[in-house]
Structure formats: C-alpha cells, structure tokens
Amino acid sequence: MSGTLRVANGSPAAAATRPSHGRLLLRDAEPGDRRPAGVLLREALTPQLADAVFGLGSPGASRYLERLFQRPGTLWSYDITTLAELDGEVVGLVSHAPWAVLAERRRSTLWGYWRAYGLRGLLKLIPRIRALMRASPAVPPDHWFIPCLAVAPEHRGNGVAHALLQTVYRHAEAHAPACSLYVPTSNGTAREFYDRAGYVERGGADSELLHRLAGVSGRVRFERTLTAGRST
Ligand SMILES: CC(C)(COP(=O)(O)OP(=O)(O)OC[C@H]1O[C@@H](n2cnc3c(N)ncnc32)[C@H](O)[C@@H]1OP(=O)(O)O)[C@@H](O)C(=O)NCCC(=O)NCCS
C-alpha cells in the first residue's frame, strides 16, 4: 500500500454525543492539526518516555513530534490519525494502520527524522530509537496496529478513548484478525484501561539503555481479537 494511504477515519457517522460534554466529533487529521497533535503524541508515548527519546533528553518532544506529524507517510503522520474534537477543540487522538503498512513506512520515517532533527539531532536520536525498538515486542504481521492513543488530561474519563477505539475497530475488522498496541510497562493506568477494554497482554521486551534514559524498562504488547459486529 502507498505511503499516503488514508486509513484513519473517513466515516461520516463517526460522531457521538455526550449530553454532559457537548458534541464529540471524530475526524481525519490534517497537517494543520500539528500543534495539538504534537502535545497528544507526547502524552500517548507518556511524557517521560517521549522526552527521553524524541526530545533527546529534554522536555521538548512535542515540537519534534509536531514536525513528524505534519509530513505524510511516516509512523507519526496525520495520514494515519483520527482526532476527537469537542466543541471545536482537539481533545484526543488515535493513529492506526495495518502492521504491514507501518513496516513499509520505516524508511520514510527515517527520512522524516532527518528532516525534523537535522544531522546532529539524528545522530543523538538513533541510539534512543534503537533502545525503544529493543523494548518493543514482535507484532504478528497480519495485525492492525495502534501506535498512539491519547486524550487530553482534562477530558479523560468521558469516553473519548472508547469512541476513538470504535473508529479503529470499524476500519480494522474487515482486514485483520486482531488489533495490537504497545504500553510502557510502568503505565498502570493504560494497562488497566486496555484490560477493561478487552485486550490481553501478550508479552514484553526490555532495554537497559531505555531504562537508563527514560526510567522505563520496556513495553508490553496488548492485543484484542476483532470479530465483525463484536467490537461494541
Ligand atoms: C488511557 C487513556 C487513553 C484513556 O482515555 P479516556 O478518554 O480517559 O478513556 P475513556 O473515558 O474512554 O474510558 C475510561 C473510563 O471512563 C468511563 N467513562 C466515563 N464517562 C464515560 C462516557 N460518557 N462514556 C463512556 N465511558 C465513560 C469509561 O467507562 C471508562 O471506564 P472503563 O475503562 O471501565 O470502561 C487516557 O488516560 C490517556 O490519554 N492516557 C495517557 C496516554 C496513554 O497512556 N495512552 C495509552 C498508551 S498508547
């Protein structure tokens, strides 16, 4: 599949109303959404891990993630991302695509890193990315994958993440037997959230370097079986 594939949303029915929280609209992301997206991508990775890896050790991961987001064809791009908007404000984000498509995007992602970080930044980034990859357990090649899911802290607990996940399932069910994602071992809230959302933990991987850089020893893979009509 091409690097500019849109798999994120596209469903005109992808909207939900929560009486006490205004109108929640789910829509495809655009390059112009880079500011809120950069902040949410940092949240999705967890700020600690994002800053250690993508902020090159400083609390500035969002501005790099913004730059990666606004170019198509990478693991971070707007073209695999659905946003949740509440009364016009971006409050949540999910990126998702077939694992095989994400694997095809690795080379263009490296180019994206080059453009976002420049040569000196890239030389600092590469060992950090390697540490992150070492802490990323294998994903079955036929799975759908969710690289990032985050909701703005002040909007959590209102069903925004569940609404975003329903969009993912609507796309994924016809194409994949299951959905996978990574969670940092230390992110207890997210692990509980996925557990309650029907995901099963399928093993983890660790990196000593990641632990030294980010205080996070590794990541676990969660998966959820997809059966058309069952993901409600
Ligand atoms: C994990 C995370 C995405 C959850 O987002 P969220 O929007 O708070 O999640 P939801 O509100 O959909 O679900 C949380 C709970 O609120 C409840 N809830 C409250 N109001 C609700 C409503 N109006 N409709 C539906 N559910 C509601 C849900 O029942 C749910 O409980 P459950 O898990 O027992 O079903 C969010 O905490 C987050 O962004 N964390 C930081 C980033 C992160 O860790 N990402 C995951 C790793 S990639």
The ligand as a Tripos MOL2 file, in Angstrom:
@<TRIPOS>MOLECULE
LIG
   48    50     1     0     0
SMALL
NO_CHARGES

@<TRIPOS>ATOM
      1 C1         -5.6020    5.7080   28.5830 C.3       1 LIG1
      2 C2         -6.4150    6.8930   28.0470 C.3       1 LIG1
      3 C3         -6.2230    6.9930   26.5380 C.3       1 LIG1
      4 C4         -7.9050    6.6700   28.3540 C.3       1 LIG1
      5 O1         -8.6470    7.7610   27.8020 O.3       1 LIG1
      6 P1        -10.0930    8.1920   28.3740 P.3       1 LIG1
      7 O2        -10.7290    9.0580   27.3560 O.co2     1 LIG1
      8 O3         -9.9370    8.7290   29.7390 O.co2     1 LIG1
      9 O4        -10.8120    6.7920   28.4180 O.3       1 LIG1
     10 P2        -12.4110    6.5980   28.4750 P.3       1 LIG1
     11 O5        -13.0400    7.7550   29.1480 O.co2     1 LIG1
     12 O6        -12.8920    6.2050   27.1380 O.co2     1 LIG1
     13 O7        -12.5030    5.3500   29.4190 O.3       1 LIG1
     14 C5        -12.1300    5.4900   30.7640 C.3       1 LIG1
     15 C6        -13.2830    5.1280   31.6520 C.3       1 LIG1
     16 O8        -14.1690    6.2290   31.7530 O.3       1 LIG1
     17 C7        -15.5200    5.7440   31.7620 C.3       1 LIG1
     18 N1        -16.4260    6.7510   31.2180 N.ar      1 LIG1
     19 C8        -16.6830    7.8660   31.8670 C.ar      1 LIG1
     20 N2        -17.5740    8.5910   31.1770 N.ar      1 LIG1
     21 C9        -17.9160    7.9260   30.0720 C.ar      1 LIG1
     22 C10       -18.8100    8.1730   28.9930 C.ar      1 LIG1
     23 N3        -19.5420    9.2790   28.9550 N.pl3     1 LIG1
     24 N4        -18.8590    7.2620   28.0090 N.ar      1 LIG1
     25 C11       -18.1190    6.1480   28.0470 C.ar      1 LIG1
     26 N5        -17.2670    5.8730   29.0570 N.ar      1 LIG1
     27 C12       -17.1640    6.7490   30.0840 C.ar      1 LIG1
     28 C13       -15.4790    4.5240   30.9490 C.3       1 LIG1
     29 O9        -16.4570    3.6350   31.4490 O.3       1 LIG1
     30 C14       -14.1030    4.0030   31.1420 C.3       1 LIG1
     31 O10       -14.1140    3.0270   32.0920 O.3       1 LIG1
     32 P3        -13.8240    1.5420   31.6390 P.3       1 LIG1
     33 O11       -12.4030    1.5510   31.1230 O.co2     1 LIG1
     34 O12       -14.0390    0.7540   32.8720 O.co2     1 LIG1
     35 O13       -14.7860    1.2490   30.5490 O.co2     1 LIG1
     36 C15        -6.0110    8.2210   28.7460 C.3       1 LIG1
     37 O14        -5.9490    8.0130   30.1260 O.3       1 LIG1
     38 C16        -4.6880    8.7740   28.2700 C.2       1 LIG1
     39 O15        -4.6230    9.5310   27.2980 O.2       1 LIG1
     40 N6         -3.5920    8.4130   28.9590 N.am      1 LIG1
     41 C17        -2.2520    8.8940   28.5990 C.3       1 LIG1
     42 C18        -1.7590    8.2870   27.3070 C.3       1 LIG1
     43 C19        -1.7440    6.7780   27.3550 C.2       1 LIG1
     44 O16        -1.4220    6.1840   28.3720 O.2       1 LIG1
     45 N7         -2.0860    6.1590   26.2130 N.am      1 LIG1
     46 C20        -2.1330    4.7110   26.1240 C.3       1 LIG1
     47 C21        -0.8110    4.1270   25.7630 C.3       1 LIG1
     48 S1         -0.5970    4.2410   23.9890 S.3       1 LIG1
@<TRIPOS>BOND
     1     1     2 1
     2     2     3 1
     3     2     4 1
     4     2    36 1
     5     4     5 1
     6     5     6 1
     7     6     7 2
     8     6     8 1
     9     6     9 1
    10     9    10 1
    11    10    11 2
    12    10    12 1
    13    10    13 1
    14    13    14 1
    15    14    15 1
    16    15    16 1
    17    15    30 1
    18    16    17 1
    19    17    18 1
    20    17    28 1
    21    18    19 ar
    22    18    27 ar
    23    19    20 ar
    24    20    21 ar
    25    21    22 ar
    26    21    27 ar
    27    22    23 1
    28    22    24 ar
    29    24    25 ar
    30    25    26 ar
    31    26    27 ar
    32    28    29 1
    33    28    30 1
    34    30    31 1
    35    31    32 1
    36    32    33 2
    37    32    34 1
    38    32    35 1
    39    36    37 1
    40    36    38 1
    41    38    39 2
    42    38    40 1
    43    40    41 1
    44    41    42 1
    45    42    43 1
    46    43    44 2
    47    43    45 1
    48    45    46 1
    49    46    47 1
    50    47    48 1
@<TRIPOS>SUBSTRUCTURE
     1 LIG1         1 GROUP 0 **** ****
